[in-house]
Amino acid sequence: MGWNLLFWLTICFPLDIALLASAFYQVLMLSDLEADFINPYDASSRINYFVVPEFIGQGLLCALWLLTGHWIMFLITLPLACYHIHLYMKRQHLVDVTEVFRVLNAEKKFRLAKLAFYLVVLVITIFRLVLIGVHYLELEDDE
């Protein structure tokens, strides 16, 4: 039982926080671009810096849930992982500097949806951590 708690506490929780922070930063950059606080080149380069690591982190988290037998979490995150693979294969995963203002609203909505998705996954992870921790503490009390 301790390995399950360790898995959720040391791998899933920090990775969820990192994905949430990455999505929040991308939304923040798009909002700054919309308010004309940052130029398109800087916004695109800052957003594109986090895109591939976010895809890798989300795919890794999805694969870890599959390999450890957490089927519900795997099935929850699988559609986004498939969509990330689809974007990467079509080479549409990066924000283009020349078209950033044309796709600004769509990119902002997409990243807000990902932010909400990562927040839901984080809440589920925290709930799972609490349940495992309580169960683990009850087992220690019985011994």
N, C-alpha and C positions, 0 to 999 in steps of 0.2 A: 504493500500500500504506500510505503514511503517513496518509491520510485515514481508513482503516479503524481504525487504531490510535488515532487522535485521537478518532474517534466512540466507541469503546468506553471510552477513558480519561476523556474529558471529559463525556460525556453519560450513557452506560449505567451506569458504575460509581457516580458520585455519586447518580444517581436510584435505583439499587438500594439503596444505603446509606440514603437518605432513606426509602424504603418500609419497609425493615427496621426502622429506628429508630421509625417511626410505629407499626408493628404491635407492636413491643416495648413502647412507651409505653402503648398501649391495653391490652395484657395486664397491664401493671403497674398501671394504674388499676383494672382489674377485680379484680385480686388484692387491692389495697388496700381496695376496697369490700367484698370478701368477708371480709376480716379486720377490718372496721369501723374502718379507719384514716382513712377519708374519707367524707363524707356523699354520699348519692345525687345531689344536685343538682350538686355540684362534680365528681363522677366523670363524670356524663353530659355536662356542659358541656365538660369537658376532652377527653373522647373525641370528642364531636361536632365539636369544633374541627378535628380532624385527619381526619375521615371524607371530606369532599368533596375536599380537596387530595390525599388518598391515591388516591381514585378517578381524579382528573384525572391524577396522575402515572403511575399504572399504565396508564391508557388511552393516555397520550402515549407511554410506553415501548413499548407493544404496537404502536401506529401507526408509531412510528419504525422498529421492526424490520420491519414490513410494507413500508414505503416504501424501506428500504435493502436489501431482499432477503434478510434473515436469516430464512428461512422457519421453521426449526426453533424458534428463540426466539419467533417470532410465534405459532406453533401451541401452544407450551407455555403462553404467557401469555394466549391468547385465551379459554379457558374462564373464567378469573377475571374478565377484563374483561367478558365477557358476563353473568356473575353480578352484577357490580357495576352494570351497566346495568339488569339486571332488578330489583335491590333499589331503585335510584334511581327507576325508573318506578313501582314499587308504593309508593313513599314509605316504605320500611321500612329505609332506610339509617342513620337516626339512632337513638341509644339514648334511649328514653323514660324520663323521670325517675320516672314513676308506676309503671312496670312493670319497672324495672331489676332488682329482686330476683327477679322471676318468671322472667326470661330470662337470669339471670346465668351459669348453667352453659353454656347453649347459646352465648351470646355469647363466653364465655371459650374454649370449644372451637373456635369459628369463627375467632377471632383467633389462637389458637395454631396452627391449621392454616394460616392466612395467613402467620404468622411462619415456619413451616417451609417453606412454598412460596417466600417471598421469600429465605430462606436458601439454598435449592437454586438459585434463579435467580442469587443472588450468587456462589455457588461456580462455576456454569457461566460467569458473566461473568469471574471471575478466571481460570479455566482458559483461556477464549478470549483474554483479554488476554495471558497468558503465551505462548500459541501464536503469536499475531500478533506479539508482541514478539520472540520467538526467530526467527521467519521474517523479520521486518524486519531484525534484526541480521545474519542470514546473508546477506541480499541486499546489505547495506552492506559486508560483508567480501569478497564476491566482486568488488566494483567496485574 
